[in-house]
Amino acid sequence: MDLTQSKALQPALNRSTRAALRPACCSSAVPALRISDKKPPYWTGRTTRVSQAINIAIDNPALWAIMKLGARHEMISTAERAGIPWRKATQELRDNAKLEQLRAEIEDQTLDYPAYYRRKFHAYTGGNLDWQAACELESATASLALRIFKKNKPKPRPDVAADMMRNSFLDTTEDYCKRQGVQIRTAVDVACSAGDSTRRLADRFPEARLAGVDLSPNFLAVAELRRRQAEPGSPAAAMTYVHANAEAIPVQDRSQDLISASYMVHEMPAAATKSFLTDAHRALRPGGVIAIVDGDPWSDVHQKMPLALATIMKSTEPWADEYFSLDMFAAMAEAGFNCLEYVPVNKRHRVMLGVAV
């Protein structure tokens, strides 16, 4: 499906690349690109001894099963102690007979799933194609938000923490678009998951024709369920969800003002990330904006992560080595983006922004 036919619709760079990534189009209000000598976390990469030892451990099926159970138990228990009704909310979705029908309506059965996408993500044997993952997604996202702000005093409620996490990305993106003089009339939220990021994007840019794209038909079934539950006539009810690959965004060339991606690229090998960036550049109008939020390799949380925690994390994130080792800003520049900015938005995450030329 071509979404254009639907009615709904300070980077860390080395000194040799700094000058090349400061184009004339950048507003004088954009701060100078920040220089950082920080390296990827010690526990990542394919060549470091620490990373190799971790990878050997998590490649052992028996050890992986133990880590999977431990990770799930800790995540669910911590969430429920904080007031997230994880098990209850999950069961309500599992019992909802509409989900299978919605999946059937939205799924593109001709779509091929890349081998990298069929890996065991987030302690689910079926990865992002697992119904359990789809039904737990909203609770897992709220739990992630709480972990980010767990040291805040007073501790925020789950819904407030989720607002803080999502709004930090939206505020940064909106500010960047304004400084670049970009009016958001058309936008695609890539890897929209269960639709939370897309609904918030619709509220932030209510006049835009907006679509959410994801490769998991199960995630999209939950997103579509929430869309139909939204208030009639609201921006959240007017969106379109489409089953598609981020490497082949189903829109016409040069048709979009904004491509956003929340917490996606850490789940992709470097080659797939570069393919996504190339296709996003194709889809954006000249001057259109790409906005990506994901883990910050240079944050203290990742740089100083204890070995045991890093091992558990990598056991649930099969492409962590490639993501945390990838020079995202060099990849963005190679794909045709400039006016690059790196903005740490919380203790764990960064927003990466660029303009298509």
Residue frames relative to the residue before (quaternion, step in Angstrom):
aa qw qx qy qz dx dy dz
M 1.0000 0.0000 0.0000 0.0000 0.00 0.00 0.00
D 0.2950 -0.7374 0.5843 0.1669 3.57 -0.92 0.94
L 0.3917 -0.7621 0.4649 0.2230 3.57 -0.44 1.22
T 0.6015 0.5796 -0.3780 0.3992 3.59 1.09 -0.50
Q 0.6297 0.5150 -0.3398 0.4720 3.57 1.26 -0.19
S 0.6154 0.5590 -0.3402 0.4394 3.59 1.26 -0.13
K 0.5177 -0.6271 0.4860 0.3204 3.56 -1.13 0.61
A 0.6693 0.4617 -0.3028 0.4972 3.58 1.14 -0.64
L 0.3816 0.6482 -0.5973 0.2784 3.12 -0.10 0.36
Q 0.3326 0.3570 -0.8485 -0.2047 16.17 -24.09 8.98
P 0.3637 -0.8469 0.3389 0.1890 2.98 0.47 1.78
A 0.4095 -0.6511 0.5700 0.2888 3.60 -1.29 0.36
L 0.1296 0.8044 -0.5590 0.1536 3.56 -0.28 1.24
N 0.4758 -0.6380 0.4954 0.3479 3.57 -1.12 0.49
R 0.6875 -0.5348 0.3061 0.3842 3.54 -1.21 0.48
S 0.6245 0.5673 -0.3465 0.4101 3.58 1.08 -0.60
T 0.7364 0.3925 -0.2361 0.4979 3.60 1.13 -0.53
R 0.4610 0.7224 -0.4380 0.2717 3.58 1.20 -0.29
A 0.7007 0.4767 -0.2879 0.4460 3.59 0.76 -1.00
A 0.6481 0.5451 -0.3214 0.4237 3.57 0.99 -0.81
L 0.7423 0.3999 -0.2149 0.4929 3.58 1.14 -0.58
R 0.5957 0.5031 -0.4003 0.4814 3.58 1.12 0.59
P 0.0381 -0.8613 0.5067 -0.0044 3.59 0.37 1.26
A 0.6734 -0.5199 0.3533 0.3892 3.51 -1.31 0.34
C 0.6160 0.5918 -0.3573 0.3776 3.60 1.12 -0.59
C 0.5584 0.6365 -0.4004 0.3503 3.58 1.14 -0.46
S 0.4869 -0.6546 0.5032 0.2850 3.52 -1.03 0.89
S 0.5599 -0.6049 0.4420 0.3539 3.56 -1.11 0.61
A 0.5948 0.5777 -0.3622 0.4257 3.57 1.26 -0.34
V 0.5620 0.5894 -0.3975 0.4228 3.58 1.24 -0.31
P 0.4335 -0.7143 0.4755 0.2752 3.59 -0.69 1.00
A 0.6140 -0.5400 0.4233 0.3901 3.55 -1.22 0.51
L 0.5732 -0.6065 0.4261 0.3494 3.55 -1.06 0.74
R 0.4015 -0.7349 0.5020 0.2163 3.51 -0.87 1.01
I 0.2890 -0.7431 0.5797 0.1681 3.53 -1.05 0.79
S 0.0236 0.7951 -0.6045 0.0419 3.56 -0.89 0.91
D 0.2735 -0.7593 0.5710 0.1505 3.54 -1.02 0.85
K 0.4022 0.7337 -0.4719 0.2781 3.58 1.23 0.12
K 0.3112 -0.7396 0.5732 0.1658 3.49 -1.14 0.75
P 0.6695 -0.4531 0.3647 0.4620 3.61 -1.24 0.11
P 0.6639 -0.5003 0.3545 0.4281 3.62 -1.15 0.39
Y 0.6217 -0.5961 0.3743 0.3436 3.56 -1.12 0.74
W 0.7062 0.4900 -0.2534 0.4438 3.58 1.15 -0.61
T 0.6659 0.4953 -0.3018 0.4692 3.57 1.25 0.09
G 0.5855 0.5636 -0.4443 0.3770 3.56 -1.31 0.19
R 0.4983 -0.6778 0.4683 0.2703 3.53 -1.26 0.44
T 0.7281 0.4631 -0.2362 0.4468 3.58 1.20 -0.32
T 0.5984 0.5768 -0.3882 0.3981 3.62 1.06 -0.50
R 0.5711 -0.6259 0.4100 0.3376 3.56 -1.02 0.78
V 0.6279 0.5343 -0.3436 0.4497 3.58 0.98 -0.79
S 0.6826 0.4844 -0.2905 0.4638 3.55 0.86 -0.95
Q 0.6373 0.5287 -0.3309 0.4527 3.59 0.96 -0.80
A 0.6504 0.5131 -0.3189 0.4604 3.58 0.98 -0.83
I 0.6339 0.5187 -0.3260 0.4720 3.58 0.99 -0.83
N 0.6794 0.5083 -0.2963 0.4384 3.57 0.87 -0.95
I 0.6133 0.5324 -0.3477 0.4686 3.58 1.05 -0.68
A 0.6584 0.5181 -0.3066 0.4517 3.56 0.97 -0.87
I 0.7430 0.4165 -0.2503 0.4602 3.59 0.76 -0.97
D 0.5987 0.5491 -0.3690 0.4516 3.61 1.23 -0.24
N 0.5605 0.5699 -0.3908 0.4565 3.57 1.30 -0.14
P 0.4521 -0.7317 0.4308 0.2732 3.64 -0.47 1.14
A 0.6585 0.5097 -0.3206 0.4515 3.59 0.95 -0.82
L 0.6743 0.4772 -0.2951 0.4800 3.58 0.93 -0.88
W 0.6228 0.5414 -0.3440 0.4479 3.59 1.03 -0.78
A 0.6438 0.5282 -0.3225 0.4500 3.58 0.97 -0.85
I 0.6458 0.5133 -0.3157 0.4688 3.58 1.01 -0.83
M 0.6744 0.4883 -0.2935 0.4696 3.58 0.91 -0.94
K 0.6080 0.5580 -0.3455 0.4468 3.57 1.06 -0.74
L 0.6818 0.4807 -0.2926 0.4674 3.58 0.84 -0.96
G 0.6601 0.5166 -0.3037 0.4530 3.55 0.97 -0.87
A 0.6604 0.5087 -0.3057 0.4601 3.56 0.95 -0.88
R 0.6743 0.4941 -0.3007 0.4591 3.58 0.90 -0.90
H 0.6567 0.5141 -0.3223 0.4478 3.58 0.89 -0.91
E 0.6752 0.4955 -0.2988 0.4576 3.57 0.90 -0.92
M 0.6623 0.5195 -0.3072 0.4440 3.58 0.93 -0.91
I 0.7073 0.4607 -0.2729 0.4616 3.58 0.82 -1.00
S 0.6593 0.5113 -0.3126 0.4540 3.58 0.91 -0.88
T 0.6570 0.5059 -0.3103 0.4648 3.57 0.93 -0.91
A 0.6534 0.5216 -0.3137 0.4502 3.58 0.95 -0.86
E 0.7056 0.4636 -0.2833 0.4550 3.59 0.83 -0.91
R 0.6047 0.5325 -0.3616 0.4691 3.60 1.10 -0.56
A 0.6956 0.4642 -0.2645 0.4804 3.57 1.14 -0.63
G 0.6482 -0.5631 0.3129 0.4061 3.58 1.23 0.09
I 0.5172 0.6023 -0.4370 0.4229 3.60 1.24 0.26
P 0.2987 -0.7842 0.5134 0.1798 3.64 -0.50 1.10
W 0.1140 -0.8692 0.4763 0.0674 3.57 0.77 1.12
R 0.7398 0.4307 -0.2507 0.4521 3.58 0.58 -1.16
K 0.6569 0.5137 -0.3130 0.4546 3.57 0.95 -0.84
A 0.6795 0.4888 -0.2929 0.4621 3.58 0.85 -0.95
T 0.6395 0.5289 -0.3211 0.4563 3.55 1.03 -0.81
Q 0.6779 0.4975 -0.2969 0.4525 3.56 0.89 -0.93
E 0.6149 0.5518 -0.3492 0.4422 3.58 1.03 -0.71
L 0.6718 0.4708 -0.2961 0.4892 3.56 1.00 -0.77
R 0.6352 0.5310 -0.3353 0.4497 3.59 0.96 -0.81
D 0.7041 0.4631 -0.2570 0.4729 3.58 1.08 -0.72
N 0.5524 0.6236 -0.3957 0.3866 3.60 1.25 -0.21
A 0.3415 -0.7857 0.4852 0.1751 3.56 -0.37 1.25
K 0.5733 0.6218 -0.3775 0.3772 3.60 1.18 -0.41
L 0.5709 0.6441 -0.3873 0.3305 3.59 1.08 -0.63
E 0.6529 0.5070 -0.3228 0.4610 3.59 0.89 -0.85
Q 0.6500 0.5078 -0.3149 0.4695 3.58 0.99 -0.82
L 0.6612 0.5059 -0.3076 0.4608 3.58 0.94 -0.86
R 0.6157 0.5294 -0.3467 0.4695 3.56 1.04 -0.73
A 0.6568 0.5188 -0.3127 0.4491 3.58 0.90 -0.91
E 0.6638 0.5127 -0.3018 0.4532 3.58 1.04 -0.76
I 0.7785 0.3901 -0.1793 0.4579 3.56 0.93 -0.90
E 0.5971 0.6139 -0.3619 0.3682 3.60 1.13 -0.54
D 0.2519 -0.7145 0.6340 0.1550 3.55 -1.09 0.85
Q 0.2500 -0.8264 0.4897 0.1215 3.56 -0.12 1.29
T 0.6082 0.5401 -0.3653 0.4527 3.59 1.24 -0.12
L 0.5234 0.6658 -0.3968 0.3539 3.57 1.28 -0.24
D 0.2773 -0.7417 0.5883 0.1640 3.56 -0.95 0.90
Y 0.3062 -0.7403 0.5698 0.1834 3.56 -0.97 0.90
P 0.4344 -0.6973 0.4957 0.2818 3.60 -0.68 1.02
A 0.6240 -0.5597 0.3921 0.3790 3.56 -1.14 0.63
Y 0.6444 0.5372 -0.3406 0.4244 3.60 0.97 -0.76
Y 0.6620 0.5185 -0.3031 0.4484 3.59 1.15 -0.61
R 0.6618 0.5139 -0.3044 0.4531 3.58 1.19 -0.42
R 0.4233 0.7056 -0.4628 0.3297 3.58 1.24 0.29
K 0.5881 -0.5809 0.4398 0.3510 3.57 -1.34 0.25
F 0.0423 -0.8163 0.5757 -0.0217 3.56 0.00 1.31
H 0.8923 0.0966 -0.0288 0.4400 3.52 -1.32 0.59
A 0.6595 -0.5541 0.2869 0.4193 3.55 1.04 0.89
Y 0.5426 0.5601 -0.4294 0.4556 3.58 1.19 0.52
T 0.4775 -0.6847 0.4673 0.2910 3.56 -0.74 1.04
G 0.7328 0.3906 -0.2211 0.5114 3.58 1.04 -0.77
G 0.4254 -0.7318 0.4462 0.2905 3.57 1.26 0.14
N 0.8143 -0.2319 0.1854 0.4988 3.56 -1.01 -0.81
L 0.6209 0.5118 -0.3501 0.4794 3.58 1.28 0.02
D 0.5037 0.6544 -0.4016 0.3960 3.56 1.32 0.18
W 0.4807 -0.6675 0.4821 0.3015 3.61 -0.90 0.90
Q 0.6100 0.5567 -0.3601 0.4339 3.58 1.03 -0.72
A 0.6316 0.5290 -0.3271 0.4629 3.57 1.02 -0.82
A 0.6615 0.5130 -0.3102 0.4505 3.58 0.93 -0.88
C 0.7132 0.4611 -0.2595 0.4598 3.57 0.93 -0.89
E 0.6991 0.4361 -0.2698 0.4983 3.60 1.18 -0.42
L 0.4479 0.7549 -0.4185 0.2332 3.56 1.25 -0.33
E 0.6752 0.4986 -0.3116 0.4455 3.58 0.84 -0.89
S 0.6591 0.4890 -0.3060 0.4826 3.58 0.99 -0.79
A 0.6453 0.5279 -0.3208 0.4494 3.58 1.00 -0.80
T 0.6443 0.5180 -0.3190 0.4634 3.57 1.04 -0.76
A 0.6433 0.5069 -0.3171 0.4781 3.58 1.00 -0.81
S 0.6391 0.5284 -0.3198 0.4583 3.57 1.05 -0.79
L 0.6231 0.5340 -0.3317 0.4654 3.58 1.02 -0.80
A 0.6538 0.5192 -0.3147 0.4516 3.58 0.91 -0.89
L 0.6512 0.5153 -0.3186 0.4570 3.57 0.96 -0.82
R 0.6460 0.5222 -0.3295 0.4488 3.60 0.98 -0.78
I 0.6189 0.5583 -0.3461 0.4306 3.57 1.05 -0.74
F 0.8052 0.2680 -0.1073 0.5180 3.56 0.92 -0.96
K 0.2738 0.8184 -0.4763 0.1686 3.58 1.19 0.44
K 0.6969 0.4558 -0.2759 0.4800 3.61 1.16 -0.48
N 0.4461 0.6764 -0.4656 0.3559 3.58 1.25 0.07
K 0.1338 -0.7766 0.6100 0.0824 3.55 -1.11 0.69
P 0.4715 -0.3198 -0.8007 0.1853 1.48 -1.29 2.14
K 0.6004 -0.5548 0.4168 0.3975 3.58 -1.19 0.43
P 0.4239 -0.7182 0.4836 0.2658 3.60 -0.83 0.90
R 0.5466 -0.5621 0.4982 0.3703 3.55 -1.26 0.41
P 0.6783 -0.4993 0.3331 0.4238 3.62 -1.16 0.41
D 0.6855 0.4804 -0.3059 0.4536 3.60 0.88 -0.86
V 0.6406 0.5145 -0.3226 0.4700 3.58 1.07 -0.73
A 0.6384 0.5199 -0.3236 0.4662 3.59 0.99 -0.82
A 0.6403 0.5181 -0.3218 0.4669 3.59 1.00 -0.82
D 0.6292 0.5241 -0.3272 0.4715 3.59 1.03 -0.79
M 0.6548 0.5201 -0.3127 0.4505 3.57 0.93 -0.90
M 0.6701 0.5039 -0.2975 0.4568 3.57 0.92 -0.93
R 0.7149 0.4472 -0.2637 0.4684 3.59 0.77 -1.00
N 0.6837 0.5072 -0.3029 0.4283 3.59 0.88 -0.91
S 0.5767 0.5769 -0.3927 0.4247 3.60 1.09 -0.54
F 0.6536 0.4892 -0.3001 0.4934 3.58 1.07 -0.74
L 0.6894 0.4873 -0.2877 0.4523 3.58 0.85 -0.97
D 0.6363 0.5269 -0.3308 0.4561 3.59 0.97 -0.84
T 0.6675 0.5060 -0.2914 0.4620 3.56 0.94 -0.95
T 0.6671 0.5022 -0.2953 0.4642 3.56 0.96 -0.90
E 0.6670 0.5018 -0.3065 0.4576 3.58 0.88 -0.93
D 0.6455 0.5174 -0.3214 0.4608 3.59 0.96 -0.84
Y 0.6528 0.5152 -0.3085 0.4618 3.58 0.95 -0.87
C 0.6523 0.5167 -0.3142 0.4569 3.58 0.93 -0.90
K 0.6465 0.5140 -0.3202 0.4641 3.58 0.97 -0.81
R 0.6827 0.4888 -0.2959 0.4554 3.58 0.91 -0.87
Q 0.6929 0.4357 -0.2702 0.5071 3.55 1.17 -0.54
G 0.4703 -0.7061 0.4215 0.3202 3.58 1.28 -0.01
V 0.4500 0.6927 -0.4416 0.3502 3.57 1.14 0.61
Q 0.1948 -0.7553 0.6177 0.1001 3.56 -0.82 1.04
I 0.3158 -0.7750 0.5201 0.1707 3.59 -0.71 1.08
R 0.0096 0.8025 -0.5928 0.0669 3.55 -0.40 1.31
T 0.7748 0.1003 -0.0542 0.6219 3.57 1.17 -0.63
A 0.0734 0.8086 -0.5769 0.0890 3.57 -0.92 0.87
V 0.1503 -0.7518 0.6342 0.0996 3.53 -1.25 0.58
D 0.2207 -0.7437 0.6208 0.1129 3.54 -0.94 1.00
V 0.1739 -0.8188 0.5437 0.0605 3.55 -0.22 1.32
A 0.8004 0.1241 -0.1677 0.5620 3.56 -1.01 0.91
C 0.1101 0.8597 -0.4878 0.1038 3.54 0.93 1.00
S 0.3197 -0.7846 0.4852 0.2165 3.59 1.28 -0.19
A 0.8004 -0.2368 0.1883 0.5175 3.61 -0.81 -0.97
G 0.6682 -0.5847 0.2735 0.3699 3.56 1.22 0.43
D 0.4320 0.7114 -0.4759 0.2843 3.62 1.18 -0.06
S 0.6722 0.4895 -0.3048 0.4645 3.59 0.88 -0.90
T 0.6558 0.5218 -0.3127 0.4471 3.59 1.01 -0.78
R 0.6453 0.5127 -0.3238 0.4646 3.58 0.97 -0.83
R 0.6693 0.4867 -0.3060 0.4707 3.57 0.95 -0.79
L 0.6135 0.5337 -0.3408 0.4719 3.57 1.09 -0.68
A 0.6388 0.5265 -0.3170 0.4629 3.58 1.04 -0.80
D 0.6541 0.4995 -0.3132 0.4738 3.58 1.00 -0.77
R 0.6711 0.5032 -0.2973 0.4562 3.58 1.05 -0.78
F 0.7836 0.1623 -0.0734 0.5951 3.59 1.06 -0.79
P 0.0729 -0.8746 0.4774 0.0430 3.62 0.60 1.13
E 0.6669 0.5002 -0.3111 0.4563 3.61 1.13 -0.44
A 0.5807 0.6204 -0.3693 0.3762 3.60 1.21 -0.27
R 0.3975 -0.6329 0.5977 0.2902 3.53 -1.26 0.54
L 0.0378 -0.8556 0.5098 -0.0814 3.53 -0.37 1.29
A 0.0275 -0.7831 0.6213 0.0042 3.53 -1.09 0.78
G 0.2539 -0.7322 0.6109 0.1619 3.52 -1.24 0.60
V 0.1155 -0.7912 0.6000 0.0259 3.55 -0.95 0.95
D 0.1246 0.7800 -0.6084 0.0767 3.56 -0.97 0.82
L 0.4736 -0.6846 0.4855 0.2669 3.55 -1.23 0.56
S 0.6561 0.4800 -0.3158 0.4893 3.60 1.25 -0.21
P 0.3290 -0.7526 0.5304 0.2098 3.63 -0.55 1.06
N 0.5938 0.5623 -0.3624 0.4471 3.59 1.18 -0.48
F 0.6341 0.5087 -0.3233 0.4843 3.56 0.97 -0.83
L 0.6798 0.5023 -0.2895 0.4490 3.57 0.92 -0.94
A 0.5868 0.5623 -0.3766 0.4445 3.61 1.11 -0.57
V 0.6507 0.4892 -0.3091 0.4917 3.59 1.02 -0.82
A 0.6413 0.5276 -0.3244 0.4530 3.59 0.96 -0.86
E 0.6773 0.4863 -0.2914 0.4689 3.58 0.93 -0.89
L 0.5919 0.5541 -0.3588 0.4625 3.59 1.09 -0.68
R 0.6831 0.4720 -0.2817 0.4808 3.59 0.90 -0.91
R 0.6113 0.5445 -0.3626 0.4453 3.60 1.03 -0.68
R 0.6988 0.4692 -0.2769 0.4635 3.57 0.91 -0.89
Q 0.6446 0.5006 -0.3192 0.4818 3.57 1.26 -0.33
A 0.5218 0.6525 -0.4054 0.3709 3.58 1.28 -0.25
E 0.6412 -0.5328 0.3907 0.3902 3.55 -1.23 0.47
P 0.4913 -0.6692 0.4624 0.3115 3.61 -0.74 0.98
G 0.7925 0.2885 -0.2295 0.4859 3.53 -0.95 0.92
S 0.5622 0.5955 -0.3908 0.4202 3.59 1.25 -0.20
P 0.6462 -0.5163 0.3729 0.4204 3.62 -1.17 0.41
A 0.6488 0.5399 -0.3166 0.4328 3.59 1.03 -0.78
A 0.6750 0.4803 -0.2917 0.4782 3.58 1.18 -0.50
A 0.6813 0.5220 -0.2781 0.4314 3.59 1.22 -0.39
M 0.4925 0.6861 -0.4180 0.3346 3.57 1.27 -0.02
T 0.2895 -0.7072 0.6095 0.2110 3.51 -1.38 0.20
Y 0.1531 -0.7628 0.6193 0.1058 3.58 -1.05 0.77
V 0.0604 -0.8111 0.5813 -0.0225 3.54 -0.91 0.97
H 0.3906 -0.7037 0.5547 0.2111 3.53 -1.02 0.91
A 0.3269 0.7396 -0.5185 0.2778 3.59 -0.34 1.22
N 0.5262 -0.6222 0.4938 0.3035 3.51 -1.37 0.34
A 0.5254 -0.6469 0.4571 0.3107 3.58 -0.98 0.83
E 0.6362 0.5287 -0.3271 0.4569 3.58 1.19 -0.42
A 0.7584 0.2008 -0.1426 0.6035 3.58 1.30 -0.11
I 0.0782 -0.8360 0.5430 0.0127 3.57 0.53 1.22
P 0.3631 -0.7948 0.4468 0.1921 3.62 -0.57 1.13
V 0.4609 0.6208 -0.5001 0.3900 3.54 0.51 1.26
Q 0.5999 -0.5638 0.4268 0.3744 3.54 -1.25 0.38
D 0.6428 -0.5182 0.4025 0.3953 3.53 -1.25 0.44
R 0.8701 0.0587 -0.0581 0.4858 3.53 -1.15 0.79
S 0.4468 0.7215 -0.4197 0.3220 3.57 0.96 0.86
Q 0.7307 0.4419 -0.2237 0.4699 3.60 1.21 -0.35
D 0.3865 -0.7054 0.5476 0.2304 3.54 -1.21 0.63
L 0.8069 0.0880 -0.0160 0.5838 3.59 1.13 -0.62
I 0.0561 -0.7267 0.6832 0.0448 3.51 -1.14 0.85
S 0.0464 -0.8042 0.5925 0.0055 3.58 -0.67 1.08
A 0.0320 -0.7813 0.6233 0.0095 3.56 -1.18 0.61
S 0.0989 -0.8153 0.5704 0.0116 3.56 -0.57 1.19
Y 0.8669 -0.0815 0.0304 0.4908 3.55 -0.79 1.13
M 0.4136 0.7176 -0.4538 0.3286 3.56 0.98 0.91
V 0.7361 0.4961 -0.2885 0.3588 3.56 0.58 -1.14
H 0.5856 0.5593 -0.3987 0.4305 3.62 1.14 -0.31
E 0.6639 0.4754 -0.2969 0.4950 3.59 1.30 -0.19
M 0.6624 0.4748 -0.2921 0.5005 3.58 1.28 0.30
P 0.4780 -0.6157 0.5220 0.3463 3.58 -1.11 0.54
A 0.6903 -0.5060 0.3137 0.4110 3.58 -1.19 0.47
A 0.6459 0.5322 -0.3336 0.4339 3.60 0.93 -0.82
A 0.6638 0.4903 -0.3044 0.4756 3.60 1.00 -0.80
T 0.6132 0.5407 -0.3448 0.4612 3.59 1.05 -0.72
K 0.6658 0.4905 -0.3009 0.4750 3.58 0.93 -0.87
S 0.6225 0.5334 -0.3317 0.4668 3.58 1.07 -0.72
F 0.6313 0.5237 -0.3181 0.4755 3.58 1.04 -0.82
L 0.6644 0.5061 -0.3130 0.4521 3.59 0.87 -0.91
T 0.6388 0.5233 -0.3227 0.4625 3.58 1.00 -0.79
D 0.6993 0.4553 -0.2848 0.4717 3.58 0.90 -0.87
A 0.6007 0.5428 -0.3624 0.4618 3.59 1.08 -0.63
H 0.6324 0.5205 -0.3280 0.4706 3.58 1.02 -0.78
R 0.6220 0.5355 -0.3321 0.4648 3.60 1.03 -0.75
A 0.7181 0.4801 -0.2517 0.4364 3.56 0.90 -0.98
L 0.6721 0.5199 -0.3006 0.4332 3.60 1.10 -0.60
R 0.4961 -0.6019 0.5330 0.3279 3.50 -1.20 0.62
P 0.5892 -0.5201 0.4430 0.4314 3.62 -1.14 0.36
G 0.7644 0.2725 -0.2379 0.5337 3.55 -0.66 1.11
G 0.5049 0.6445 -0.4259 0.3852 3.60 1.27 -0.09
V 0.4198 -0.7406 0.4933 0.1789 3.53 -1.22 0.61
I 0.1682 -0.7176 0.6631 0.1306 3.52 -1.21 0.71
A 0.0381 -0.7915 0.6097 -0.0187 3.57 -0.93 0.94
I 0.0062 -0.8081 0.5851 -0.0679 3.56 -0.61 1.19
V 0.0533 -0.7726 0.6315 0.0383 3.56 -0.91 0.92
D 0.2136 0.7588 -0.5875 0.1830 3.56 -0.92 0.95
G 0.7635 -0.3715 0.2596 0.4600 3.54 -1.32 -0.05
D 0.3346 -0.7396 0.5572 0.1746 3.55 -1.09 0.82
P 0.3478 -0.7695 0.4916 0.2128 3.63 -0.35 1.16
W 0.7137 0.4664 -0.2492 0.4593 3.58 1.14 -0.61
S 0.4684 0.6663 -0.4573 0.3570 3.59 1.24 0.07
D 0.5976 -0.5693 0.4227 0.3742 3.57 -1.15 0.54
V 0.5791 0.5946 -0.3761 0.4120 3.57 1.07 -0.70
H 0.7445 0.3777 -0.2165 0.5063 3.59 0.92 -0.88
Q 0.6470 0.5305 -0.3306 0.4366 3.60 0.96 -0.77
K 0.7942 0.2927 -0.1250 0.5176 3.57 1.01 -0.85
M 0.2903 0.7851 -0.5039 0.2131 3.58 1.20 0.36
P 0.4851 -0.6688 0.4751 0.3029 3.61 -0.81 0.96
L 0.6307 -0.5854 0.3591 0.3613 3.56 -1.06 0.78
A 0.6569 0.5161 -0.3242 0.4439 3.59 0.90 -0.87
L 0.6725 0.4885 -0.2937 0.4721 3.56 0.96 -0.87
A 0.6276 0.5304 -0.3319 0.4633 3.57 1.04 -0.77
T 0.6344 0.5313 -0.3287 0.4551 3.58 1.03 -0.76
I 0.6630 0.4897 -0.3038 0.4779 3.57 0.92 -0.89
M 0.6491 0.5229 -0.3220 0.4488 3.58 0.93 -0.88
K 0.6935 0.4743 -0.2860 0.4607 3.58 0.85 -0.94
S 0.5933 0.5746 -0.3696 0.4258 3.59 1.14 -0.50
T 0.7289 0.3875 -0.2243 0.5180 3.59 1.21 -0.46
E 0.7290 0.3492 -0.2041 0.5523 3.60 1.29 -0.17
P 0.1963 -0.8539 0.4676 0.1173 3.61 0.23 1.22
W 0.7418 0.3779 -0.2319 0.5031 3.61 1.16 -0.40
A 0.2845 0.7895 -0.5021 0.2091 3.58 1.20 0.39
D 0.6214 0.5539 -0.3554 0.4252 3.61 0.93 -0.82
E 0.7143 0.4519 -0.2698 0.4613 3.57 0.82 -0.97
Y 0.6522 0.5156 -0.3353 0.4432 3.59 0.94 -0.76
F 0.7391 0.4333 -0.2528 0.4494 3.58 0.69 -1.04
S 0.6738 0.4639 -0.2984 0.4916 3.59 1.25 -0.26
L 0.5823 0.6189 -0.3627 0.3825 3.59 1.21 -0.37
D 0.3473 -0.6891 0.5953 0.2238 3.56 -1.03 0.83
M 0.2494 -0.8221 0.4957 0.1276 3.56 0.08 1.32
F 0.6889 0.4992 -0.3019 0.4302 3.57 0.94 -0.81
A 0.6005 0.5134 -0.3557 0.4993 3.57 1.13 -0.55
A 0.6449 0.5186 -0.3164 0.4637 3.59 1.01 -0.81
M 0.6505 0.5068 -0.3166 0.4688 3.59 0.99 -0.80
A 0.6495 0.5073 -0.3175 0.4690 3.58 0.97 -0.84
E 0.6487 0.5246 -0.3154 0.4521 3.57 0.97 -0.86
A 0.6735 0.4973 -0.2893 0.4642 3.59 1.09 -0.70
G 0.6337 -0.5671 0.3201 0.4175 3.59 1.26 -0.17
F 0.5348 0.6124 -0.4162 0.4071 3.59 1.21 0.39
N 0.0019 -0.7746 0.6312 0.0403 3.53 -1.17 0.58
C 0.6577 0.4460 -0.4071 0.4504 3.59 -1.30 -0.17
L 0.1965 0.8397 -0.4879 0.1353 3.58 1.09 0.71
E 0.0166 -0.7846 0.6198 -0.0047 3.52 -1.08 0.82
Y 0.1880 -0.7374 0.6425 0.0900 3.49 -1.26 0.73
V 0.0244 0.8122 -0.5790 0.0668 3.57 -0.66 1.13
P 0.2558 -0.7391 0.5984 0.1740 3.63 -0.54 1.08
V 0.1563 -0.8391 0.5181 0.0557 3.59 -0.56 1.13
N 0.7736 -0.0275 -0.0477 0.6312 3.58 1.29 -0.10
K 0.7582 -0.4169 0.2486 0.4352 3.59 -1.23 -0.08
R 0.7544 0.3792 -0.1982 0.4978 3.58 1.23 -0.33
H 0.8137 0.3283 -0.0998 0.4691 3.56 1.00 -0.82
R 0.1883 -0.7469 0.6280 0.1108 3.51 -1.32 0.51
V 0.2684 -0.7022 0.6247 0.2114 3.52 -1.30 0.41
M 0.1448 -0.7728 0.6158 0.0514 3.53 -0.99 0.96
L 0.0565 -0.8311 0.5509 -0.0505 3.55 -0.63 1.17
G 0.0938 0.7901 -0.6028 0.0603 3.53 -1.15 0.63
V 0.3629 -0.7038 0.5752 0.2054 3.53 -1.36 0.38
A 0.4022 -0.7108 0.5284 0.2319 3.56 -0.96 0.93
V 0.0333 -0.7897 0.6126 0.0050 3.60 -0.93 0.89
